[in-house]
Every structure is written in structure tokens, then in C-alpha cells.
Amino acid sequence: MRNKVLVTGSDGYIGTVLCGKLQDEFDITGLDTGYYRNDYLYAPLWNLPRTITKDVRHVTVEDLQDVEAVICLSDLNDPLSQAYPDIIRKTNFAGPARFATLCKEVGVKRFIYSSSASVYGFAADSVMDETSKLNPLTPYAECKAKMEDHLLSLCDERFSVACMRNSTVYGPSPSIRFDLVINYLCGTAVAKNTIELKSDGGAWRPFVHINDVCNAFISILKLPVADMSGLVVNVGNGDKGNYRVIDIAEIIHELTGCKIIVNNSNKDKRSYRISSSKLEQLGIKCSKDLKTEITNMIEFFKRIRLTEQDLNSSTFTRLEQIRYLITTRQIDEDLFWSRNE
């Protein structure tokens, strides 16, 4: 009998790829409130036998029956946190913290949390490892750091916890996000024939391909309990994954010849590089080559004939989709659906 794994945020950017990779080895149930379900860039490569349409804040004991492990992806992203800071503190910390506590109470054995390297905030000259001081600069990053602390406080011999500090993810997904920098820059190159930076491009970021992130989740899920329990780990491609945003734009320019447009009026306050040596010591390696995968993504966008309409779709830009759902009164001020779940 295969272990039952619940993936929250199963309709999201990572979730729609991860569930396809998990389904051959595990009994997968998805859980998602459905904010972004109205449109896909392409059809998901899975057909989950069971998907619960529910906000993670409404999860009950019955939803967790026989669940062995949880992979928690259900957070609202950084731009949303800056536009709606008070709401995001409820949805990204209070709700998931209650959910994790409930998971422990009902006997879930493993809880893998999708944290973020954004907890490092700004580090001018250092390469950040898991012992580095945290400096979260946005409500999103603050919630990630608080959630890590909460999970580690729950961790014991019955409830194993792993917190994965993911680099900035890129790569195709059915529920793609064009508010992620590499996806957006590749998208503008194909759809608009320009490479449009939303900042001055000087900030450092660690980047990791979506397939590498998904494979890391699966590898962590399979670790012996002793190796997984209480684990906090950076997920990235080592020194090969750290780039300035302008460097990414230059790579895309070399591949496409498109003109780079820089927004010098916006200097990103977040700038950090990370070490992935701890992940590699666990035998998990993010090996996708960034330039090769950017080339592949550009070719993919060309094959599907990506348009400006796709690029500007609210579904693929999370802040715009939430604004649309609020404006049309489909969700309320706390981001609950106006209809009964």
C-alpha cells in the first residue's frame, strides 16, 4: 500500500508540476482553494483521483484521515504580501500554523514546508547558509521565518518537519507565474520582442529550475526520519545558481537579440546569494543548467505562441488575479470565497 501524501497548493505553480511527479510513487491528494484554476498555460500532466477544493485555513480532521505526509505549498506570494500585508499575515502564517498543529494532532508523520531564501533579505557581500542571520524585508518573508520557527517548535519523534528555503524558481508550469523574474523576462522576449526589467537589475538572486525543486521535495520526502526531522535547508544550484537580475537579462539578450529595457527608478532592496552545500551533503543536487533551461523555455514559449495576452493574464500574475477576485466580489477582504466552500 502506497503512502498517502497531501499536497496543499496543488493547483499552484509548483504544485501542478510536483503532483505529476509524485503520483507514480505515492497516493496523492491535492488541496487548493482554486484562486488560479480558471486558466492553464498548458494541460497538467496528471489527473489526481482526489482534489479537495478548500482553503487551508478550513482544513478539518476529516480531510487528514490516513495522511502520512504533507507537502505545504499554499502561500500567497511576495508582491501580494506587499499590497495586502495584514491579510497576508493571516493567510501565510496564522492559517498554516493552525493547519500544521492540526496535522500533528491527527497523527501526520511528516510535514515538508515550502519556505523561501527570501528570509535572508539583503546580504551585500556574504553567501548565506542555513546558519546565517535572517533579515526578512517583506511580510511574505516575515511569515516564512515565523512559520519555520512554529514548525520546529512542533517537531518531535512523532512529527518530523523539514523547511525548504527555495531559491527563486523558474521554468514552465501549467499554472505558470509571470511575476517570477526569469519567467517574465523570457516571456517579454518572446511575446513583446523586448526584455523588460521591473528594476535596475542590480540585485543578486539564487535561481533554481522548477523540476529541480520538485525533485528536491520528493527526495526530502524519502529521507530517513532521522535525516529529515528538524531539517532547514537551502534549495538551489550552488554558486552556479546565483546571478544578478541584469545578468539574466544579458543571457536572454545573447539568445534572442532582444533589447533590454531597465527600470532605473526601482532599486530592489532584496539582494542575496545562497550556498546549497547542505542540500548536496544530503545527496540531493539541483543540476539543471540555467542557460540551457532559459533556452528551452524560450523555445517552448515560441512553440505555444505565447502572446502579450498570455503574459498579462491575471491568472498568471498572482497579485492581479487576487485584485480581480476582490474587485468582482468573488472573494472577501480576508480572501475567503464569497460562496460557501
C-alpha positions as CSV (number, residue, x, y, z in Angstrom):
1,M,0.0,0.0,0.0
2,R,1.4,3.4,-1.0
3,N,1.8,6.2,1.5
4,K,-0.9,8.9,1.3
5,V,0.5,12.4,0.7
6,L,-1.5,15.6,0.9
7,V,-0.2,18.4,-1.3
8,T,-1.6,21.8,-0.3
9,G,-1.4,24.4,-3.1
10,S,-1.8,21.6,-5.7
11,D,-3.2,24.0,-8.3
12,G,-0.2,26.4,-8.0
13,Y,3.0,27.0,-9.9
14,I,5.0,24.3,-8.2
15,G,2.0,22.1,-7.2
16,T,0.9,21.4,-10.8
17,V,4.3,20.1,-11.6
18,L,5.1,18.3,-8.3
19,C,1.8,16.3,-8.3
20,G,2.6,14.8,-11.7
21,K,6.0,13.7,-10.4
22,L,4.6,12.3,-7.2
23,Q,1.7,10.3,-8.5
24,D,3.6,7.3,-9.7
25,E,5.0,6.5,-6.3
26,F,2.5,7.9,-3.8
27,D,-1.2,8.1,-3.1
28,I,-1.7,11.8,-3.8
29,T,-4.5,14.1,-2.6
30,G,-4.4,17.7,-3.7
31,L,-5.9,20.6,-1.7
32,D,-6.3,24.0,-3.2
33,T,-8.8,26.9,-2.8
34,G,-8.8,27.4,-6.5
35,Y,-7.8,31.1,-7.0
36,Y,-5.9,30.3,-10.2
37,R,-7.8,27.3,-11.5
38,N,-9.6,29.2,-14.3
39,D,-6.8,29.0,-16.8
40,Y,-3.7,26.9,-17.5
41,L,-0.8,27.7,-19.9
42,Y,-0.9,24.0,-20.9
43,A,-2.7,20.9,-19.6
44,P,-1.3,19.4,-16.4
45,L,0.4,16.1,-16.8
46,W,-1.7,14.5,-14.1
47,N,-5.2,13.7,-13.2
48,L,-5.4,13.4,-9.4
49,P,-8.1,11.0,-8.2
50,R,-8.9,13.3,-5.4
51,T,-8.6,17.0,-5.1
52,I,-10.1,18.9,-2.1
53,T,-11.3,22.4,-3.1
54,K,-10.8,24.1,0.2
55,D,-8.8,27.0,1.8
56,V,-6.0,25.6,4.0
57,R,-7.5,27.7,6.8
58,H,-10.6,25.5,6.6
59,V,-9.0,22.1,6.8
60,T,-10.6,19.6,9.2
61,V,-9.7,16.4,10.9
62,E,-11.7,14.5,8.2
63,D,-9.5,16.0,5.4
64,L,-6.4,14.5,7.1
65,Q,-7.6,10.9,7.6
66,D,-4.8,8.4,6.9
67,V,-2.5,11.1,5.6
68,E,1.1,10.1,6.2
69,A,2.9,13.2,4.9
70,V,2.0,16.8,4.0
71,I,3.8,19.0,1.5
72,C,2.7,22.5,2.2
73,L,2.9,24.9,-0.8
74,S,-0.1,27.0,-0.1
75,D,1.2,30.5,0.5
76,L,0.4,33.8,-1.2
77,N,3.4,35.4,-2.8
78,D,5.7,38.3,-2.1
79,P,4.0,41.0,-4.3
80,L,0.7,40.1,-2.7
81,S,2.2,40.5,0.8
82,Q,3.4,44.0,0.0
83,A,0.0,45.0,-1.4
84,Y,-2.1,43.4,1.4
85,P,0.3,43.0,4.4
86,D,-2.3,42.5,7.1
87,I,-4.3,39.9,5.2
88,I,-1.1,38.0,4.2
89,R,0.0,37.7,7.8
90,K,-3.3,35.9,8.4
91,T,-3.2,33.7,5.4
92,N,0.5,32.9,5.3
93,F,1.1,32.4,9.0
94,A,-1.9,32.1,11.2
95,G,-3.7,29.7,8.8
96,P,-0.8,27.4,8.0
97,A,0.3,27.4,11.6
98,R,-3.1,26.2,12.8
99,F,-3.1,23.7,9.9
100,A,0.4,22.3,10.9
101,T,-0.7,22.0,14.5
102,L,-3.8,20.1,13.4
103,C,-1.6,17.8,11.3
104,K,0.4,16.8,14.3
105,E,-2.7,16.3,16.5
106,V,-4.2,13.8,14.0
107,G,-1.0,11.8,13.5
108,V,0.5,13.1,10.3
109,K,4.1,11.9,10.5
110,R,6.0,14.2,8.1
111,F,5.4,17.8,7.2
112,I,7.5,19.4,4.4
113,Y,7.2,23.2,4.2
114,S,8.0,25.3,1.2
115,S,9.9,28.2,2.8
116,S,12.0,30.7,0.8
117,A,15.5,32.0,0.6
118,S,13.9,35.5,0.7
119,V,14.2,35.2,4.5
120,Y,17.8,36.3,4.1
121,G,16.6,39.7,2.7
122,F,19.7,41.6,2.0
123,A,23.3,40.4,2.2
124,A,25.8,42.6,0.4
125,D,28.9,40.5,0.4
126,S,28.0,37.2,2.1
127,V,26.9,33.9,0.7
128,M,24.1,32.8,3.0
129,D,23.9,29.4,4.5
130,E,21.4,27.9,6.9
131,T,23.2,29.4,10.0
132,S,23.2,32.9,8.6
133,K,21.2,35.6,10.3
134,L,17.7,36.1,8.8
135,N,16.7,39.6,7.6
136,P,13.2,39.3,6.1
137,L,12.2,42.5,4.4
138,T,8.6,41.8,3.4
139,P,5.5,40.4,5.1
140,Y,5.9,37.3,2.9
141,A,9.4,36.7,4.1
142,E,8.5,37.5,7.7
143,C,5.7,34.9,7.6
144,K,8.2,32.3,6.2
145,A,10.6,32.9,9.0
146,K,7.8,32.7,11.7
147,M,6.3,29.6,10.1
148,E,9.7,27.9,10.2
149,D,10.0,28.7,14.0
150,H,6.5,27.4,14.6
151,L,7.1,24.1,12.7
152,L,10.4,23.5,14.5
153,S,8.6,24.0,17.8
154,L,6.2,21.2,16.8
155,C,8.9,18.8,15.7
156,D,9.5,15.7,17.8
157,E,9.8,12.0,17.4
158,R,6.2,11.7,16.2
159,F,6.1,14.7,13.9
160,S,9.0,15.2,11.6
161,V,9.4,18.7,9.9
162,A,11.6,19.9,7.0
163,C,11.7,23.6,5.9
164,M,13.0,24.1,2.4
165,R,14.3,27.6,1.7
166,N,13.7,27.6,-2.1
167,S,15.7,29.9,-4.4
168,T,13.6,31.9,-6.9
169,V,12.0,29.3,-9.1
170,Y,11.8,29.4,-12.9
171,G,10.6,27.2,-15.7
172,P,7.4,26.1,-17.4
173,S,4.3,25.0,-15.4
174,P,0.7,24.6,-16.3
175,S,0.0,27.3,-13.6
176,I,2.9,29.4,-14.6
177,R,3.8,32.6,-12.7
178,F,4.9,35.5,-14.9
179,D,5.6,37.5,-11.7
180,L,8.8,35.5,-11.3
181,V,11.8,37.2,-12.9
182,I,13.2,34.6,-15.3
183,N,9.7,33.5,-16.5
184,Y,8.7,37.2,-17.1
185,L,12.0,38.2,-18.9
186,C,11.7,35.1,-21.2
187,G,8.1,35.9,-21.7
188,T,8.6,39.5,-22.7
189,A,11.4,38.4,-25.1
190,V,9.0,36.1,-26.9
191,A,5.7,38.0,-26.7
192,K,7.0,41.6,-26.9
193,N,10.4,41.3,-28.5
194,T,12.0,43.2,-25.6
195,I,13.5,42.2,-22.3
196,E,11.7,44.3,-19.7
197,L,13.2,44.5,-16.3
198,K,11.0,45.8,-13.5
199,S,14.0,47.1,-11.5
200,D,17.5,48.3,-12.2
201,G,18.7,44.7,-12.3
202,G,21.5,45.1,-9.7
203,A,20.1,42.7,-7.1
204,W,21.5,39.3,-6.6
205,R,19.2,36.2,-6.6
206,P,19.7,32.5,-6.3
207,F,17.7,30.7,-9.1
208,V,16.5,27.1,-9.3
209,H,14.6,25.2,-12.0
210,I,11.1,24.0,-11.1
211,N,12.0,20.4,-11.9
212,D,15.0,20.6,-9.5
213,V,12.7,22.0,-6.8
214,C,10.1,19.3,-7.3
215,N,12.8,16.5,-7.2
216,A,14.2,18.0,-4.0
217,F,10.8,17.8,-2.4
218,I,10.5,14.2,-3.4
219,S,14.0,13.4,-2.2
220,I,13.3,15.1,1.2
221,L,10.1,13.1,1.5
222,K,12.0,9.9,1.0
223,L,14.8,10.7,3.5
224,P,15.0,8.6,6.7
225,V,13.2,10.3,9.5
226,A,16.4,10.9,11.4
227,D,17.8,12.9,8.4
228,M,14.6,14.8,7.7
229,S,13.4,15.7,11.2
230,G,14.1,19.4,12.1
231,L,15.8,20.0,8.7
232,V,16.2,23.5,7.4
233,V,17.9,23.6,4.0
234,N,18.6,26.0,1.2
235,V,17.3,24.7,-2.2
236,G,19.4,25.9,-5.1
237,N,22.1,25.2,-7.6
238,G,25.1,26.3,-5.5
239,D,27.3,29.0,-6.8
240,K,26.1,28.2,-10.4
241,G,22.6,29.4,-9.3
242,N,23.5,32.9,-8.0
243,Y,23.0,35.7,-10.6
244,R,22.3,39.4,-10.7
245,V,19.0,40.1,-12.5
246,I,20.8,42.1,-15.1
247,D,23.0,39.0,-15.8
248,I,19.8,37.0,-16.6
249,A,18.7,39.7,-19.0
250,E,22.1,39.6,-20.7
251,I,21.8,35.9,-21.2
252,I,18.4,36.3,-22.8
253,H,19.7,39.1,-24.9
254,E,22.5,36.8,-26.2
255,L,20.0,34.1,-27.1
256,T,17.3,36.4,-28.7
257,G,18.9,39.6,-29.7
258,C,16.1,41.5,-27.9
259,K,16.7,44.9,-26.5
260,I,17.0,45.2,-22.7
261,I,14.8,47.8,-21.0
262,V,15.9,48.7,-17.5
263,N,13.7,50.4,-14.8
264,N,16.4,52.5,-13.1
265,S,13.8,54.2,-10.9
266,N,13.2,50.9,-9.0
267,K,16.1,49.5,-7.0
268,D,15.2,46.2,-5.4
269,K,16.0,46.2,-1.7
270,R,16.3,42.4,-1.6
271,S,19.6,41.1,-2.7
272,Y,21.2,37.8,-1.5
273,R,23.2,34.7,-2.6
274,I,23.0,31.3,-1.1
275,S,25.0,28.2,-0.5
276,S,23.4,24.8,-1.3
277,S,26.2,22.7,0.2
278,K,23.9,21.3,3.0
279,L,21.4,20.0,0.4
280,E,24.2,18.4,-1.5
281,Q,25.5,16.7,1.6
282,L,22.1,15.0,1.8
283,G,22.8,13.6,-1.6
284,I,20.3,16.0,-3.3
285,K,21.7,18.1,-6.2
286,C,19.9,20.7,-8.3
287,S,21.7,20.2,-11.6
288,K,19.7,22.0,-14.3
289,D,21.9,24.4,-16.2
290,L,20.4,27.9,-16.2
291,K,21.4,29.0,-19.7
292,T,20.2,25.7,-21.2
293,E,16.9,25.9,-19.4
294,I,16.4,29.5,-20.4
295,T,17.0,28.4,-24.0
296,N,14.5,25.6,-23.6
297,M,11.9,27.9,-22.0
298,I,12.2,30.5,-24.8
299,E,11.8,27.7,-27.4
300,F,8.8,26.4,-25.5
301,F,7.1,29.8,-25.4
302,K,7.7,30.1,-29.1
303,R,6.2,26.7,-29.8
304,I,3.0,27.6,-27.9
305,R,3.0,31.0,-29.5
306,L,3.0,32.9,-26.2
307,T,1.2,36.3,-26.6
308,E,1.1,39.5,-24.7
309,Q,-2.4,38.5,-23.6
310,D,-0.9,35.3,-22.0
311,L,1.8,37.3,-20.4
312,N,-0.7,39.8,-19.0
313,S,-3.3,37.3,-17.9
314,S,-4.3,37.9,-14.3
315,T,-4.3,34.2,-13.6
316,F,-0.5,34.0,-14.3
317,T,0.2,37.2,-12.2
318,R,-1.0,36.4,-8.7
319,L,-1.4,39.9,-7.4
320,E,-3.6,40.9,-10.4
321,Q,-5.7,37.7,-10.0
322,I,-6.4,38.4,-6.3
323,R,-7.2,42.0,-7.1
324,Y,-9.6,40.9,-9.8
325,L,-11.3,38.4,-7.4
326,I,-11.7,41.1,-4.8
327,T,-12.9,43.7,-7.2
328,T,-15.5,41.3,-8.6
329,R,-16.5,40.3,-5.1
330,Q,-15.8,36.7,-5.6
331,I,-13.6,36.7,-2.5
332,D,-13.9,38.9,0.6
333,E,-11.5,41.1,2.4
334,D,-10.0,38.1,4.2
335,L,-9.6,36.3,0.8
336,F,-12.3,33.7,1.5
337,W,-14.6,32.8,-1.3
338,S,-17.9,34.7,-1.1
339,R,-19.7,31.4,-1.9
340,N,-19.7,28.7,0.8
341,E,-16.9,26.2,0.4
